[in-house]
Amino acid sequence: MKILVMKVKDINNFKSEKFIDSFKNIYEESKFLTEDAEKKRPFKNKKEMIIVFLELFDNLDEETKINIIKKHPDLADKIKINKGLSKLSDEEQTRSGLKDCSEQEFNLFNDLNSRFKKKFNIPIIFAVRNKNKNEIIKEFKSRLENNDINLEIKSSISQVKEIAKLRLTELINE
């Protein structure tokens, strides 16, 4: 699956619908943030566009941020691997090798996902781009050792922003 790379000057000239469709999943299933970002055009450059998206997220209340966290797919969820992921999530999980997990690895991820959600009532959020399965498993296990829900929410918010930044960095070519 190839991600279309766009130039800022072209992005600034997109019709509203094309802009929103192109960036609607920068924050998983949170098109409203893209609609707000669209109103901030024109962007001077890639850096400014990324800052706008990050600031829009920063300005949300914690409950809305948690709702966005909950929209993220489980890592290596075998059912969602083949359907139901956003194009960007699918690309990220493919690159990290999560789509190529053995049955044993899928079972491990399912167990880790279940334990994490039971403990924190949110899915684990981890920017998997440029990470491999072993790094992801290590992160999972490390964060499961944490017993502070506030710390985990803070970590998840940080990871949501990192995912958005990585997605925008890849999609925008100056």
N, C-alpha and C positions, 0 to 999 in steps of 0.2 A: 504494500500500500504506500503510495507516494503522497507526501504532504506538499501542497502547493505553496511556494514561497512568493511573497508579495513585497513590492516596494512601497515605502511610506507615501510617496507622491501619488501612487495609484490608489492606495488605501484611502487617502484623503478625498479622492474623487469618486469612490464607490457610492452607488446609490445606498440609501439607508438600509434597505433589505439585504443587499449583498454584504455590507459591512457586518450586520448582525448575524447573518448566516455564516460568514467566514470566521467569526470570533465567538460564537454563542457558547462554546464549551471551553473557553479559557478557564473559567471556573465551572466545574462539572454541573451541567444542567441548571445553570444560573444565567439565563439569557438577559435578565433584567440589568445585570452589571454591564453587559455589552451594549445594551440600549443606552445606559447612562454614559458609557465611554464614547459612543457614537456622537453624542451631543457635544463632546469636548473637541471635536475636530475643528480645524486642521491641526495635525501634529507636526511639530518642527522636524522630528526625527524619531528613530526607533526608541531611543532612550526615553524621550518624553512620553511616547505611547505606552511603554511598559510602566512608567511611573504613574500615569493616569489610571491604568488598570489596578495597580497595587494600592494606590491611595483610595480608590473607590471601595475596595475590599476592606482596607483599614478603617474606613469610616462607618462600616456596618456595626450594628450592635452584636454582642456576643451570641445571642440566640440565633440570629441570622447566619453568623459564621458557622455555628454548630450545625445548623440545617444544611449548609453547603457541604460541610464535612460528611454528613450522613448520606449525601447524594453520590459520593465516590464509591466505585465498585470495590468489592473485596479483591485483594490481590490473588491472582491465579485461580479465580473462581471458574471451574471447568464449564459450568452452564453458561456463564456470560462470555467466556473466551470466544465462543463461536458466534454469538449474537448478543446484541444489547449494549455493547460498549460504545461510547462515543468514538469517533474516528481517532481522536488524539489519545484516548486511553488505550485503545486497541494497539496503536502504533507503539506506545510506551511499553506496554506489557509484552509485545512481540519482541522488541529490541532487547529487553532484559532477559529473554529466554523463558518467560512465564508461560507462554503458549506451548512451549515444548517440554513441559514438566512430565516426568514419568508418573505413573499411577501413585507410587510411593510419595513423590514430591507433592502431587496434588493433595493427597491425604494429609500430609504434614501441613500444607498451607491451609487446608480446610480446618484442621485442628487449631492452628494458630489464630486464624480469623475468628473462629467460634470463641475461643478463650478470650481474645482481645475484646470482642464485642460484648461478651458477658461481663467482663471486668469493667469496661469503660462506657458501654452503651453507644459506641461509635466504631466505625471501621478504622483500621489502622491507615493512616495517611503517610505515604513515603514516596518521595520523588524518585521513581525507579529508573528514569532515563539515565543512561550511562552506568547503571549498576547491574550486577549479575545476581543469579538466584542465591548464591551463598551470602553475598552482602545483604540481600533483602531478608533472608532468614536470620542472620545475625542481628539486624536492626529490630526485627520482630521480637526476638527473644529478649533483647536488651530492654525494649520498651514494655514488655510484659512484666519485667521485674519491678517497674515503677508502680507505686501504690497511690500516687497523688493525681487525682482526676484533673485538678487545675493545671498541673504541670503537663499532663498528656494533652489537654485541650490546647494549651499554649504551643506544644510541639506540633500538634496537628494543624493549627492555624499557620504556623511557620512553614510547614510542608505544603499546605495548599498554596501559599504565596510562591514558594519555590517552584511548584509545578506550573503555576500560571506564568511565572517569569521564563522558565525553560520553554514552555509552549510558544510564548510570544517571540522569544529570541530565535527559535527555529523558523517560525512562520514569516518573520519580517526580515527582509534583506534590504540594507540601505543602499 
